[in-house]
């Protein structure tokens, strides 16, 4: 230790600049390694996604409730027309600014649902559905214009693991 006697004072074991740089570099290296070693496919695996969720997409026109459109993908071009009240019953009424949307599923559980017409205040706001078995209902003044032409979309997810 006599060799380093005059390099460091007796109260410090290393210069402060060295400690700060060493800390910044160490944290940076650990952060970089954790980012580059992350496998995004392991986080969201499209092959196993279908093992967890069964999604159904419904479209309806508020002026024509006799026919609704159904698809297993979110693409309206793949949607097939079916009679309302066959697999699903969609009820819609609007009085002034308040609308009431009610969806009943006859064959699938509804664990999560989204409505493209709901005007959320922020992206993390949940739609205040009232659920009763396989029926969900939404009463709100928050309404966006229809997407996909004149149609609204409702996506329904069934959690296959519950």
C-alpha positions as CSV (number, residue, x, y, z in Angstrom):
1,X,0.0,0.0,0.0
2,X,3.0,2.3,0.3
3,X,3.0,2.6,-3.4
4,X,-0.4,4.3,-3.4
5,X,0.3,6.3,-0.2
6,X,0.4,9.7,-1.9
7,X,-2.2,9.0,-4.6
8,X,-5.2,8.8,-2.3
9,X,-5.9,10.8,0.9
10,X,-6.4,8.8,4.0
11,X,-10.1,9.7,4.1
12,X,-11.0,8.7,0.6
13,X,-10.5,5.3,-1.0
14,X,-11.1,6.6,-4.6
15,X,-11.5,10.0,-6.2
16,X,-15.2,11.2,-6.4
17,X,-15.1,11.5,-10.2
18,X,-14.1,7.8,-10.4
19,X,-17.0,6.8,-8.1
20,X,-19.6,8.8,-10.1
21,X,-18.3,7.6,-13.5
22,X,-18.0,4.0,-12.3
23,X,-21.6,4.1,-11.0
24,X,-23.0,5.6,-14.3
25,X,-21.1,3.2,-16.5
26,X,-22.2,0.2,-14.3
27,X,-25.8,1.2,-14.4
28,X,-25.7,1.9,-18.1
29,X,-24.1,-1.5,-18.8
30,X,-26.6,-3.4,-16.7
31,X,-29.5,-1.5,-18.3
32,X,-28.2,-2.1,-21.8
33,X,-27.7,-5.8,-21.1
34,X,-31.2,-6.2,-19.7
35,X,-32.7,-4.5,-22.7
36,X,-30.8,-6.5,-25.3
37,X,-31.4,-9.8,-23.6
38,X,-35.1,-9.3,-23.5
39,X,-37.0,-11.4,-25.9
40,X,-40.2,-9.6,-27.0
41,X,-41.6,-12.8,-28.5
42,X,-41.5,-14.3,-25.1
43,X,-43.6,-11.4,-23.7
44,X,-46.4,-11.6,-26.3
45,X,-46.5,-14.8,-28.2
46,X,-49.0,-14.7,-31.0
47,X,-49.0,-18.5,-31.2
48,X,-50.1,-18.9,-27.6
49,X,-52.4,-15.9,-27.5
50,X,-55.3,-17.9,-28.8
51,X,-54.8,-20.4,-26.0
52,X,-55.7,-17.6,-23.5
53,X,-58.4,-15.4,-25.3
54,X,-61.2,-16.1,-27.7
55,X,-62.0,-12.8,-29.4
56,X,-65.2,-12.0,-31.4
57,X,-65.8,-8.7,-33.2
58,X,-69.2,-7.4,-33.8
59,X,-70.3,-4.5,-36.0
60,X,-73.7,-2.8,-36.0
61,X,-75.5,0.1,-37.6
62,X,-77.7,2.0,-35.1
63,X,-80.3,2.6,-37.9
64,X,-80.5,-1.0,-38.9
65,X,-80.5,-3.5,-36.0
66,X,-81.9,-6.5,-37.9
67,X,-78.5,-7.5,-39.2
68,X,-75.2,-7.4,-37.4
69,X,-71.8,-8.4,-38.6
70,X,-69.4,-10.9,-36.9
71,X,-65.8,-11.9,-37.4
72,X,-63.0,-13.6,-35.5
73,X,-60.5,-10.9,-36.6
74,X,-60.7,-7.1,-36.2
75,X,-61.0,-6.7,-40.0
76,X,-64.5,-5.6,-41.1
77,X,-63.8,-7.0,-44.6
78,X,-63.9,-10.5,-43.0
79,X,-67.2,-9.9,-41.2
80,X,-70.2,-12.0,-42.1
81,X,-73.8,-10.8,-41.7
82,X,-75.9,-12.6,-39.3
83,X,-79.4,-11.9,-37.9
84,X,-79.4,-9.9,-34.7
85,X,-80.6,-12.2,-31.9
86,X,-79.0,-15.3,-33.4
87,X,-75.6,-15.7,-31.7
88,X,-75.6,-12.3,-30.1
89,X,-78.3,-9.7,-29.4
90,X,-77.3,-6.1,-29.6
91,X,-79.8,-3.5,-28.3
92,X,-79.3,0.2,-29.0
93,X,-81.3,3.2,-28.1
94,X,-80.4,6.9,-27.7
95,X,-82.4,9.6,-26.1
96,X,-80.9,13.1,-26.4
97,X,-77.3,12.7,-25.6
98,X,-77.6,9.5,-23.5
99,X,-77.3,6.2,-25.3
100,X,-77.9,2.7,-24.0
101,X,-76.0,-0.2,-25.5
102,X,-76.8,-3.8,-24.4
103,X,-75.0,-6.9,-25.7
104,X,-76.0,-10.4,-24.9
105,X,-74.0,-13.4,-25.9
106,X,-75.8,-16.7,-26.2
107,X,-72.8,-19.1,-26.6
108,X,-69.7,-17.3,-25.3
109,X,-68.7,-15.9,-21.9
110,X,-67.9,-12.2,-21.9
111,X,-64.9,-11.5,-19.7
112,X,-63.8,-8.2,-21.4
113,X,-65.4,-6.0,-24.0
114,X,-64.6,-2.8,-25.9
115,X,-66.8,-0.4,-27.8
116,X,-65.4,1.9,-30.5
117,X,-68.1,4.4,-29.9
118,X,-67.1,5.1,-26.2
119,X,-65.3,8.5,-25.9
120,X,-62.7,7.7,-23.2
121,X,-61.1,10.6,-21.4
122,X,-57.7,8.9,-21.6
123,X,-56.3,5.6,-23.0
124,X,-56.3,3.8,-19.7
125,X,-60.0,4.6,-18.9
126,X,-62.1,1.5,-18.6
127,X,-65.5,1.4,-20.1
128,X,-68.1,1.3,-17.2
129,X,-69.9,-1.9,-18.4
130,X,-72.6,-3.3,-16.1
131,X,-72.3,-7.1,-16.4
132,X,-75.0,-9.6,-15.6
133,X,-73.9,-13.1,-16.7
134,X,-73.3,-13.0,-20.5
135,X,-75.0,-9.6,-20.9
136,X,-73.1,-6.3,-20.7
137,X,-74.7,-2.9,-20.7
138,X,-73.4,0.6,-21.1
139,X,-75.3,3.8,-20.5
140,X,-73.3,6.9,-21.2
141,X,-73.2,10.3,-22.8
142,X,-69.7,9.8,-24.1
143,X,-70.2,8.9,-27.8
144,X,-67.9,9.1,-30.8
145,X,-69.0,9.0,-34.4
146,X,-69.1,5.5,-35.9
147,X,-65.9,4.1,-37.3
148,X,-65.8,1.7,-40.3
149,X,-68.3,3.7,-42.3
150,X,-71.6,3.9,-40.5
151,X,-70.9,1.0,-38.1
152,X,-69.8,0.7,-34.5
153,X,-67.6,-2.2,-33.4
154,X,-67.8,-4.2,-30.2
155,X,-65.0,-6.6,-29.4
156,X,-65.7,-9.3,-26.9
157,X,-63.1,-11.5,-25.3
158,X,-63.6,-14.7,-23.5
159,X,-60.8,-15.7,-21.1
160,X,-60.3,-19.4,-21.8
161,X,-58.3,-20.0,-18.6
162,X,-61.0,-19.1,-16.2
